[in-house]
């Protein structure tokens, strides 16, 4: 994998992470409004997954940027 590929992968991972975080926030809120604790828990898990993906994407972009000549 080239540095450019790593940078591009980082952008994609961050975008996926932001979408999962948003999806999780919606599930969490919907679960809170309806009293569905299971939906809230799934929402919180989606948020955690999204934050991790976004962080990994940031790391990949940094590594890809630092390795460029």
mmCIF file of the N, C-alpha and C atoms, coordinates in Angstrom:
data_MODEL
# 
_entry.id   MODEL 
# 
loop_
_atom_site.group_PDB 
_atom_site.id 
_atom_site.type_symbol 
_atom_site.label_atom_id 
_atom_site.label_alt_id 
_atom_site.label_comp_id 
_atom_site.label_asym_id 
_atom_site.label_entity_id 
_atom_site.label_seq_id 
_atom_site.pdbx_PDB_ins_code 
_atom_site.Cartn_x 
_atom_site.Cartn_y 
_atom_site.Cartn_z 
_atom_site.occupancy 
_atom_site.B_iso_or_equiv 
_atom_site.pdbx_formal_charge 
_atom_site.auth_seq_id 
_atom_site.auth_comp_id 
_atom_site.auth_asym_id 
_atom_site.auth_atom_id 
_atom_site.pdbx_PDB_model_num 
ATOM 1   N N  . UNK A 1 1  ? 0.859   -1.173 0.000  1.00 0.00 ? 1  UNK A N  1 
ATOM 2   C CA . UNK A 1 1  ? 0.000   0.000  0.000  1.00 0.00 ? 1  UNK A CA 1 
ATOM 3   C C  . UNK A 1 1  ? 0.902   1.231  0.000  1.00 0.00 ? 1  UNK A C  1 
ATOM 4   N N  . UNK A 1 2  ? 0.671   2.134  -0.934 1.00 0.00 ? 2  UNK A N  1 
ATOM 5   C CA . UNK A 1 2  ? 1.474   3.345  -0.982 1.00 0.00 ? 2  UNK A CA 1 
ATOM 6   C C  . UNK A 1 2  ? 0.980   4.346  0.051  1.00 0.00 ? 2  UNK A C  1 
ATOM 7   N N  . UNK A 1 3  ? 1.796   5.358  0.282  1.00 0.00 ? 3  UNK A N  1 
ATOM 8   C CA . UNK A 1 3  ? 1.422   6.392  1.240  1.00 0.00 ? 3  UNK A CA 1 
ATOM 9   C C  . UNK A 1 3  ? 0.145   7.101  0.799  1.00 0.00 ? 3  UNK A C  1 
ATOM 10  N N  . UNK A 1 4  ? 0.009   7.279  -0.500 1.00 0.00 ? 4  UNK A N  1 
ATOM 11  C CA . UNK A 1 4  ? -1.192  7.946  -1.029 1.00 0.00 ? 4  UNK A CA 1 
ATOM 12  C C  . UNK A 1 4  ? -2.427  7.078  -0.773 1.00 0.00 ? 4  UNK A C  1 
ATOM 13  N N  . UNK A 1 5  ? -2.281  5.770  -0.991 1.00 0.00 ? 5  UNK A N  1 
ATOM 14  C CA . UNK A 1 5  ? -3.391  4.849  -0.728 1.00 0.00 ? 5  UNK A CA 1 
ATOM 15  C C  . UNK A 1 5  ? -3.779  4.880  0.743  1.00 0.00 ? 5  UNK A C  1 
ATOM 16  N N  . UNK A 1 6  ? -2.773  4.945  1.616  1.00 0.00 ? 6  UNK A N  1 
ATOM 17  C CA . UNK A 1 6  ? -3.028  4.994  3.051  1.00 0.00 ? 6  UNK A CA 1 
ATOM 18  C C  . UNK A 1 6  ? -3.778  6.281  3.400  1.00 0.00 ? 6  UNK A C  1 
ATOM 19  N N  . UNK A 1 7  ? -3.378  7.380  2.804  1.00 0.00 ? 7  UNK A N  1 
ATOM 20  C CA . UNK A 1 7  ? -4.050  8.665  3.035  1.00 0.00 ? 7  UNK A CA 1 
ATOM 21  C C  . UNK A 1 7  ? -5.495  8.601  2.557  1.00 0.00 ? 7  UNK A C  1 
ATOM 22  N N  . UNK A 1 8  ? -5.719  8.068  1.365  1.00 0.00 ? 8  UNK A N  1 
ATOM 23  C CA . UNK A 1 8  ? -7.075  7.940  0.825  1.00 0.00 ? 8  UNK A CA 1 
ATOM 24  C C  . UNK A 1 8  ? -7.925  7.000  1.673  1.00 0.00 ? 8  UNK A C  1 
ATOM 25  N N  . UNK A 1 9  ? -7.331  5.908  2.147  1.00 0.00 ? 9  UNK A N  1 
ATOM 26  C CA . UNK A 1 9  ? -8.048  4.980  3.013  1.00 0.00 ? 9  UNK A CA 1 
ATOM 27  C C  . UNK A 1 9  ? -8.437  5.671  4.310  1.00 0.00 ? 9  UNK A C  1 
ATOM 28  N N  . UNK A 1 10 ? -7.562  6.539  4.786  1.00 0.00 ? 10 UNK A N  1 
ATOM 29  C CA . UNK A 1 10 ? -7.858  7.287  5.997  1.00 0.00 ? 10 UNK A CA 1 
ATOM 30  C C  . UNK A 1 10 ? -9.059  8.193  5.833  1.00 0.00 ? 10 UNK A C  1 
ATOM 31  N N  . UNK A 1 11 ? -9.179  8.812  4.680  1.00 0.00 ? 11 UNK A N  1 
ATOM 32  C CA . UNK A 1 11 ? -10.335 9.669  4.394  1.00 0.00 ? 11 UNK A CA 1 
ATOM 33  C C  . UNK A 1 11 ? -11.604 8.830  4.387  1.00 0.00 ? 11 UNK A C  1 
ATOM 34  N N  . UNK A 1 12 ? -11.548 7.676  3.734  1.00 0.00 ? 12 UNK A N  1 
ATOM 35  C CA . UNK A 1 12 ? -12.718 6.793  3.682  1.00 0.00 ? 12 UNK A CA 1 
ATOM 36  C C  . UNK A 1 12 ? -13.104 6.289  5.076  1.00 0.00 ? 12 UNK A C  1 
ATOM 37  N N  . UNK A 1 13 ? -12.110 5.906  5.880  1.00 0.00 ? 13 UNK A N  1 
ATOM 38  C CA . UNK A 1 13 ? -12.398 5.413  7.221  1.00 0.00 ? 13 UNK A CA 1 
ATOM 39  C C  . UNK A 1 13 ? -13.006 6.510  8.091  1.00 0.00 ? 13 UNK A C  1 
ATOM 40  N N  . UNK A 1 14 ? -12.500 7.727  7.972  1.00 0.00 ? 14 UNK A N  1 
ATOM 41  C CA . UNK A 1 14 ? -13.066 8.834  8.741  1.00 0.00 ? 14 UNK A CA 1 
ATOM 42  C C  . UNK A 1 14 ? -14.509 9.102  8.333  1.00 0.00 ? 14 UNK A C  1 
ATOM 43  N N  . UNK A 1 15 ? -14.788 9.041  7.042  1.00 0.00 ? 15 UNK A N  1 
ATOM 44  C CA . UNK A 1 15 ? -16.153 9.267  6.563  1.00 0.00 ? 15 UNK A CA 1 
ATOM 45  C C  . UNK A 1 15 ? -17.096 8.178  7.088  1.00 0.00 ? 15 UNK A C  1 
ATOM 46  N N  . UNK A 1 16 ? -16.649 6.921  7.033  1.00 0.00 ? 16 UNK A N  1 
ATOM 47  C CA . UNK A 1 16 ? -17.466 5.829  7.576  1.00 0.00 ? 16 UNK A CA 1 
ATOM 48  C C  . UNK A 1 16 ? -17.690 6.011  9.073  1.00 0.00 ? 16 UNK A C  1 
ATOM 49  N N  . UNK A 1 17 ? -16.646 6.446  9.751  1.00 0.00 ? 17 UNK A N  1 
ATOM 50  C CA . UNK A 1 17 ? -16.744 6.658  11.183 1.00 0.00 ? 17 UNK A CA 1 
ATOM 51  C C  . UNK A 1 17 ? -17.746 7.739  11.536 1.00 0.00 ? 17 UNK A C  1 
ATOM 52  N N  . UNK A 1 18 ? -17.720 8.824  10.793 1.00 0.00 ? 18 UNK A N  1 
ATOM 53  C CA . UNK A 1 18 ? -18.666 9.910  11.048 1.00 0.00 ? 18 UNK A CA 1 
ATOM 54  C C  . UNK A 1 18 ? -20.102 9.457  10.779 1.00 0.00 ? 18 UNK A C  1 
ATOM 55  N N  . UNK A 1 19 ? -20.291 8.636  9.750  1.00 0.00 ? 19 UNK A N  1 
ATOM 56  C CA . UNK A 1 19 ? -21.630 8.126  9.458  1.00 0.00 ? 19 UNK A CA 1 
ATOM 57  C C  . UNK A 1 19 ? -22.108 7.173  10.557 1.00 0.00 ? 19 UNK A C  1 
ATOM 58  N N  . UNK A 1 20 ? -21.225 6.302  11.037 1.00 0.00 ? 20 UNK A N  1 
ATOM 59  C CA . UNK A 1 20 ? -21.609 5.388  12.118 1.00 0.00 ? 20 UNK A CA 1 
ATOM 60  C C  . UNK A 1 20 ? -21.910 6.152  13.402 1.00 0.00 ? 20 UNK A C  1 
ATOM 61  N N  . UNK A 1 21 ? -21.137 7.196  13.667 1.00 0.00 ? 21 UNK A N  1 
ATOM 62  C CA . UNK A 1 21 ? -21.394 8.012  14.850 1.00 0.00 ? 21 UNK A CA 1 
ATOM 63  C C  . UNK A 1 21 ? -22.769 8.683  14.740 1.00 0.00 ? 21 UNK A C  1 
ATOM 64  N N  . UNK A 1 22 ? -23.057 9.225  13.576 1.00 0.00 ? 22 UNK A N  1 
ATOM 65  C CA . UNK A 1 22 ? -24.362 9.875  13.362 1.00 0.00 ? 22 UNK A CA 1 
ATOM 66  C C  . UNK A 1 22 ? -25.502 8.867  13.481 1.00 0.00 ? 22 UNK A C  1 
ATOM 67  N N  . UNK A 1 23 ? -25.327 7.710  12.869 1.00 0.00 ? 23 UNK A N  1 
ATOM 68  C CA . UNK A 1 23 ? -26.338 6.655  12.950 1.00 0.00 ? 23 UNK A CA 1 
ATOM 69  C C  . UNK A 1 23 ? -26.572 6.260  14.411 1.00 0.00 ? 23 UNK A C  1 
ATOM 70  N N  . UNK A 1 24 ? -25.482 6.158  15.161 1.00 0.00 ? 24 UNK A N  1 
ATOM 71  C CA . UNK A 1 24 ? -25.586 5.802  16.566 1.00 0.00 ? 24 UNK A CA 1 
ATOM 72  C C  . UNK A 1 24 ? -26.317 6.856  17.381 1.00 0.00 ? 24 UNK A C  1 
ATOM 73  N N  . UNK A 1 25 ? -26.069 8.121  17.071 1.00 0.00 ? 25 UNK A N  1 
ATOM 74  C CA . UNK A 1 25 ? -26.755 9.202  17.787 1.00 0.00 ? 25 UNK A CA 1 
ATOM 75  C C  . UNK A 1 25 ? -28.259 9.158  17.528 1.00 0.00 ? 25 UNK A C  1 
ATOM 76  N N  . UNK A 1 26 ? -28.632 8.864  16.291 1.00 0.00 ? 26 UNK A N  1 
ATOM 77  C CA . UNK A 1 26 ? -30.051 8.768  15.946 1.00 0.00 ? 26 UNK A CA 1 
ATOM 78  C C  . UNK A 1 26 ? -30.691 7.599  16.697 1.00 0.00 ? 26 UNK A C  1 
ATOM 79  N N  . UNK A 1 27 ? -30.033 6.443  16.692 1.00 0.00 ? 27 UNK A N  1 
ATOM 80  C CA . UNK A 1 27 ? -30.571 5.280  17.409 1.00 0.00 ? 27 UNK A CA 1 
ATOM 81  C C  . UNK A 1 27 ? -30.680 5.564  18.905 1.00 0.00 ? 27 UNK A C  1 
ATOM 82  N N  . UNK A 1 28 ? -29.656 6.186  19.463 1.00 0.00 ? 28 UNK A N  1 
ATOM 83  C CA . UNK A 1 28 ? -29.647 6.506  20.889 1.00 0.00 ? 28 UNK A CA 1 
ATOM 84  C C  . UNK A 1 28 ? -30.812 7.430  21.239 1.00 0.00 ? 28 UNK A C  1 
ATOM 85  N N  . UNK A 1 29 ? -31.003 8.459  20.427 1.00 0.00 ? 29 UNK A N  1 
ATOM 86  C CA . UNK A 1 29 ? -32.094 9.404  20.675 1.00 0.00 ? 29 UNK A CA 1 
ATOM 87  C C  . UNK A 1 29 ? -33.454 8.735  20.506 1.00 0.00 ? 29 UNK A C  1 
ATOM 88  N N  . UNK A 1 30 ? -33.594 7.934  19.453 1.00 0.00 ? 30 UNK A N  1 
ATOM 89  C CA . UNK A 1 30 ? -34.867 7.249  19.220 1.00 0.00 ? 30 UNK A CA 1 
ATOM 90  C C  . UNK A 1 30 ? -35.173 6.285  20.369 1.00 0.00 ? 30 UNK A C  1 
ATOM 91  N N  . UNK A 1 31 ? -34.168 5.592  20.826 1.00 0.00 ? 31 UNK A N  1 
ATOM 92  C CA . UNK A 1 31 ? -34.355 4.677  21.947 1.00 0.00 ? 31 UNK A CA 1 
ATOM 93  C C  . UNK A 1 31 ? -34.740 5.428  23.212 1.00 0.00 ? 31 UNK A C  1 
ATOM 94  N N  . UNK A 1 32 ? -34.170 6.596  23.417 1.00 0.00 ? 32 UNK A N  1 
ATOM 95  C CA . UNK A 1 32 ? -34.514 7.403  24.574 1.00 0.00 ? 32 UNK A CA 1 
ATOM 96  C C  . UNK A 1 32 ? -35.939 7.903  24.518 1.00 0.00 ? 32 UNK A C  1 
ATOM 97  N N  . UNK A 1 33 ? -36.377 8.294  23.336 1.00 0.00 ? 33 UNK A N  1 
ATOM 98  C CA . UNK A 1 33 ? -37.745 8.797  23.176 1.00 0.00 ? 33 UNK A CA 1 
ATOM 99  C C  . UNK A 1 33 ? -38.792 7.701  23.344 1.00 0.00 ? 33 UNK A C  1 
ATOM 100 N N  . UNK A 1 34 ? -38.455 6.503  22.909 1.00 0.00 ? 34 UNK A N  1 
ATOM 101 C CA . UNK A 1 34 ? -39.422 5.406  22.961 1.00 0.00 ? 34 UNK A CA 1 
ATOM 102 C C  . UNK A 1 34 ? -39.257 4.517  24.191 1.00 0.00 ? 34 UNK A C  1 
ATOM 103 N N  . UNK A 1 35 ? -38.181 4.759  24.955 1.00 0.00 ? 35 UNK A N  1 
ATOM 104 C CA . UNK A 1 35 ? -37.936 3.919  26.121 1.00 0.00 ? 35 UNK A CA 1 
ATOM 105 C C  . UNK A 1 35 ? -37.314 2.576  25.775 1.00 0.00 ? 35 UNK A C  1 
ATOM 106 N N  . UNK A 1 36 ? -36.785 2.448  24.576 1.00 0.00 ? 36 UNK A N  1 
ATOM 107 C CA . UNK A 1 36 ? -36.172 1.197  24.120 1.00 0.00 ? 36 UNK A CA 1 
ATOM 108 C C  . UNK A 1 36 ? -34.690 1.205  24.480 1.00 0.00 ? 36 UNK A C  1 
ATOM 109 N N  . UNK A 1 37 ? -34.368 0.604  25.636 1.00 0.00 ? 37 UNK A N  1 
ATOM 110 C CA . UNK A 1 37 ? -32.982 0.616  26.103 1.00 0.00 ? 37 UNK A CA 1 
ATOM 111 C C  . UNK A 1 37 ? -32.057 -0.197 25.200 1.00 0.00 ? 37 UNK A C  1 
ATOM 112 N N  . UNK A 1 38 ? -32.595 -1.211 24.545 1.00 0.00 ? 38 UNK A N  1 
ATOM 113 C CA . UNK A 1 38 ? -31.794 -2.013 23.624 1.00 0.00 ? 38 UNK A CA 1 
ATOM 114 C C  . UNK A 1 38 ? -31.356 -1.164 22.425 1.00 0.00 ? 38 UNK A C  1 
ATOM 115 N N  . UNK A 1 39 ? -32.274 -0.362 21.904 1.00 0.00 ? 39 UNK A N  1 
ATOM 116 C CA . UNK A 1 39 ? -31.944 0.517  20.776 1.00 0.00 ? 39 UNK A CA 1 
ATOM 117 C C  . UNK A 1 39 ? -30.931 1.566  21.216 1.00 0.00 ? 39 UNK A C  1 
ATOM 118 N N  . UNK A 1 40 ? -31.091 2.080  22.421 1.00 0.00 ? 40 UNK A N  1 
ATOM 119 C CA . UNK A 1 40 ? -30.128 3.045  22.942 1.00 0.00 ? 40 UNK A CA 1 
ATOM 120 C C  . UNK A 1 40 ? -28.735 2.417  23.038 1.00 0.00 ? 40 UNK A C  1 
ATOM 121 N N  . UNK A 1 41 ? -28.662 1.197  23.534 1.00 0.00 ? 41 UNK A N  1 
ATOM 122 C CA . UNK A 1 41 ? -27.373 0.516  23.675 1.00 0.00 ? 41 UNK A CA 1 
ATOM 123 C C  . UNK A 1 41 ? -26.722 0.294  22.313 1.00 0.00 ? 41 UNK A C  1 
ATOM 124 N N  . UNK A 1 42 ? -27.530 -0.132 21.329 1.00 0.00 ? 42 UNK A N  1 
ATOM 125 C CA . UNK A 1 42 ? -26.978 -0.307 19.970 1.00 0.00 ? 42 UNK A CA 1 
ATOM 126 C C  . UNK A 1 42 ? -26.489 1.023  19.418 1.00 0.00 ? 42 UNK A C  1 
ATOM 127 N N  . UNK A 1 43 ? -27.203 2.090  19.733 1.00 0.00 ? 43 UNK A N  1 
ATOM 128 C CA . UNK A 1 43 ? -26.779 3.415  19.289 1.00 0.00 ? 43 UNK A CA 1 
ATOM 129 C C  . UNK A 1 43 ? -25.452 3.820  19.899 1.00 0.00 ? 43 UNK A C  1 
ATOM 130 N N  . UNK A 1 44 ? -25.295 3.545  21.171 1.00 0.00 ? 44 UNK A N  1 
ATOM 131 C CA . UNK A 1 44 ? -24.037 3.875  21.839 1.00 0.00 ? 44 UNK A CA 1 
ATOM 132 C C  . UNK A 1 44 ? -22.882 3.047  21.262 1.00 0.00 ? 44 UNK A C  1 
ATOM 133 N N  . UNK A 1 45 ? -23.151 1.790  20.927 1.00 0.00 ? 45 UNK A N  1 
ATOM 134 C CA . UNK A 1 45 ? -22.116 0.955  20.302 1.00 0.00 ? 45 UNK A CA 1 
ATOM 135 C C  . UNK A 1 45 ? -21.742 1.491  18.926 1.00 0.00 ? 45 UNK A C  1 
ATOM 136 N N  . UNK A 1 46 ? -22.731 1.912  18.140 1.00 0.00 ? 46 UNK A N  1 
ATOM 137 C CA . UNK A 1 46 ? -22.454 2.500  16.831 1.00 0.00 ? 46 UNK A CA 1 
ATOM 138 C C  . UNK A 1 46 ? -21.617 3.769  16.973 1.00 0.00 ? 46 UNK A C  1 
ATOM 139 N N  . UNK A 1 47 ? -21.926 4.562  17.994 1.00 0.00 ? 47 UNK A N  1 
ATOM 140 C CA . UNK A 1 47 ? -21.157 5.785  18.217 1.00 0.00 ? 47 UNK A CA 1 
ATOM 141 C C  . UNK A 1 47 ? -19.706 5.465  18.552 1.00 0.00 ? 47 UNK A C  1 
ATOM 142 N N  . UNK A 1 48 ? -19.500 4.489  19.414 1.00 0.00 ? 48 UNK A N  1 
ATOM 143 C CA . UNK A 1 48 ? -18.138 4.093  19.787 1.00 0.00 ? 48 UNK A CA 1 
ATOM 144 C C  . UNK A 1 48 ? -17.379 3.563  18.568 1.00 0.00 ? 48 UNK A C  1 
ATOM 145 N N  . UNK A 1 49 ? -18.051 2.743  17.769 1.00 0.00 ? 49 UNK A N  1 
ATOM 146 C CA . UNK A 1 49 ? -17.434 2.202  16.551 1.00 0.00 ? 49 UNK A CA 1 
ATOM 147 C C  . UNK A 1 49 ? -17.064 3.339  15.603 1.00 0.00 ? 49 UNK A C  1 
ATOM 148 N N  . UNK A 1 50 ? -17.975 4.293  15.456 1.00 0.00 ? 50 UNK A N  1 
ATOM 149 C CA . UNK A 1 50 ? -17.719 5.424  14.571 1.00 0.00 ? 50 UNK A CA 1 
ATOM 150 C C  . UNK A 1 50 ? -16.551 6.275  15.028 1.00 0.00 ? 50 UNK A C  1 
ATOM 151 N N  . UNK A 1 51 ? -16.463 6.507  16.323 1.00 0.00 ? 51 UNK A N  1 
ATOM 152 C CA . UNK A 1 51 ? -15.360 7.304  16.851 1.00 0.00 ? 51 UNK A CA 1 
ATOM 153 C C  . UNK A 1 51 ? -14.028 6.595  16.638 1.00 0.00 ? 51 UNK A C  1 
ATOM 154 N N  . UNK A 1 52 ? -14.026 5.281  16.822 1.00 0.00 ? 52 UNK A N  1 
ATOM 155 C CA . UNK A 1 52 ? -12.806 4.511  16.588 1.00 0.00 ? 52 UNK A CA 1 
ATOM 156 C C  . UNK A 1 52 ? -12.406 4.561  15.113 1.00 0.00 ? 52 UNK A C  1 
ATOM 157 N N  . UNK A 1 53 ? -13.379 4.380  14.211 1.00 0.00 ? 53 UNK A N  1 
ATOM 158 C CA . UNK A 1 53 ? -13.076 4.438  12.781 1.00 0.00 ? 53 UNK A CA 1 
ATOM 159 C C  . UNK A 1 53 ? -12.538 5.814  12.395 1.00 0.00 ? 53 UNK A C  1 
ATOM 160 N N  . UNK A 1 54 ? -13.146 6.859  12.915 1.00 0.00 ? 54 UNK A N  1 
ATOM 161 C CA . UNK A 1 54 ? -12.698 8.215  12.600 1.00 0.00 ? 54 UNK A CA 1 
ATOM 162 C C  . UNK A 1 54 ? -11.267 8.428  13.096 1.00 0.00 ? 54 UNK A C  1 
ATOM 163 N N  . UNK A 1 55 ? -10.970 7.965  14.297 1.00 0.00 ? 55 UNK A N  1 
ATOM 164 C CA . UNK A 1 55 ? -9.625  8.102  14.846 1.00 0.00 ? 55 UNK A CA 1 
ATOM 165 C C  . UNK A 1 55 ? -8.615  7.334  14.001 1.00 0.00 ? 55 UNK A C  1 
ATOM 166 N N  . UNK A 1 56 ? -8.974  6.118  13.614 1.00 0.00 ? 56 UNK A N  1 
ATOM 167 C CA . UNK A 1 56 ? -8.067  5.324  12.769 1.00 0.00 ? 56 UNK A CA 1 
ATOM 168 C C  . UNK A 1 56 ? -7.835  6.025  11.432 1.00 0.00 ? 56 UNK A C  1 
ATOM 169 N N  . UNK A 1 57 ? -8.876  6.618  10.879 1.00 0.00 ? 57 UNK A N  1 
ATOM 170 C CA . UNK A 1 57 ? -8.728  7.351  9.628  1.00 0.00 ? 57 UNK A CA 1 
ATOM 171 C C  . UNK A 1 57 ? -7.788  8.531  9.769  1.00 0.00 ? 57 UNK A C  1 
ATOM 172 N N  . UNK A 1 58 ? -7.883  9.234  10.891 1.00 0.00 ? 58 UNK A N  1 
ATOM 173 C CA . UNK A 1 58 ? -6.989  10.367 11.135 1.00 0.00 ? 58 UNK A CA 1 
ATOM 174 C C  . UNK A 1 58 ? -5.547  9.898  11.235 1.00 0.00 ? 58 UNK A C  1 
ATOM 175 N N  . UNK A 1 59 ? -5.336  8.773  11.910 1.00 0.00 ? 59 UNK A N  1 
ATOM 176 C CA . UNK A 1 59 ? -3.984  8.211  12.034 1.00 0.00 ? 59 UNK A CA 1 
ATOM 177 C C  . UNK A 1 59 ? -3.457  7.826  10.654 1.00 0.00 ? 59 UNK A C  1 
ATOM 178 N N  . UNK A 1 60 ? -4.280  7.150  9.851  1.00 0.00 ? 60 UNK A N  1 
ATOM 179 C CA . UNK A 1 60 ? -3.851  6.739  8.512  1.00 0.00 ? 60 UNK A CA 1 
ATOM 180 C C  . UNK A 1 60 ? -3.495  7.952  7.657  1.00 0.00 ? 60 UNK A C  1 
ATOM 181 N N  . UNK A 1 61 ? -4.293  9.000  7.755  1.00 0.00 ? 61 UNK A N  1 
ATOM 182 C CA . UNK A 1 61 ? -3.988  10.204 6.970  1.00 0.00 ? 61 UNK A CA 1 
ATOM 183 C C  . UNK A 1 61 ? -2.680  10.835 7.433  1.00 0.00 ? 61 UNK A C  1 
ATOM 184 N N  . UNK A 1 62 ? -2.462  10.864 8.732  1.00 0.00 ? 62 UNK A N  1 
ATOM 185 C CA . UNK A 1 62 ? -1.221  11.440 9.267  1.00 0.00 ? 62 UNK A CA 1 
ATOM 186 C C  . UNK A 1 62 ? -0.017  10.627 8.817  1.00 0.00 ? 62 UNK A C  1 
ATOM 187 N N  . UNK A 1 63 ? -0.118  9.303  8.911  1.00 0.00 ? 63 UNK A N  1 
ATOM 188 C CA . UNK A 1 63 ? 1.000   8.446  8.487  1.00 0.00 ? 63 UNK A CA 1 
ATOM 189 C C  . UNK A 1 63 ? 1.247   8.635  6.985  1.00 0.00 ? 63 UNK A C  1 
ATOM 190 N N  . UNK A 1 64 ? 0.183   8.656  6.202  1.00 0.00 ? 64 UNK A N  1 
ATOM 191 C CA . UNK A 1 64 ? 0.333   8.846  4.758  1.00 0.00 ? 64 UNK A CA 1 
ATOM 192 C C  . UNK A 1 64 ? 0.933   10.186 4.405  1.00 0.00 ? 64 UNK A C  1 
ATOM 193 N N  . UNK A 1 65 ? 0.586   11.208 5.169  1.00 0.00 ? 65 UNK A N  1 
ATOM 194 C CA . UNK A 1 65 ? 1.111   12.563 4.912  1.00 0.00 ? 65 UNK A CA 1 
ATOM 195 C C  . UNK A 1 65 ? 2.571   12.645 5.351  1.00 0.00 ? 65 UNK A C  1 
ATOM 196 N N  . UNK A 1 66 ? 2.909   12.044 6.500  1.00 0.00 ? 66 UNK A N  1 
ATOM 197 C CA . UNK A 1 66 ? 4.278   12.115 7.016  1.00 0.00 ? 66 UNK A CA 1 
ATOM 198 C C  . UNK A 1 66 ? 5.275   11.336 6.158  1.00 0.00 ? 66 UNK A C  1 
ATOM 199 N N  . UNK A 1 67 ? 4.788   10.312 5.469  1.00 0.00 ? 67 UNK A N  1 
ATOM 200 C CA . UNK A 1 67 ? 5.690   9.466  4.680  1.00 0.00 ? 67 UNK A CA 1 
ATOM 201 C C  . UNK A 1 67 ? 5.911   9.984  3.275  1.00 0.00 ? 67 UNK A C  1 
ATOM 202 N N  . UNK A 1 68 ? 5.161   11.004 2.855  1.00 0.00 ? 68 UNK A N  1 
ATOM 203 C CA . UNK A 1 68 ? 5.344   11.526 1.500  1.00 0.00 ? 68 UNK A CA 1 
ATOM 204 C C  . UNK A 1 68 ? 6.691   12.220 1.382  1.00 0.00 ? 68 UNK A C  1 
ATOM 205 N N  . UNK A 1 69 ? 7.347   12.075 0.231  1.00 0.00 ? 69 UNK A N  1 
ATOM 206 C CA . UNK A 1 69 ? 8.670   12.703 0.048  1.00 0.00 ? 69 UNK A CA 1 
ATOM 207 C C  . UNK A 1 69 ? 8.580   14.202 -0.062 1.00 0.00 ? 69 UNK A C  1 
# 
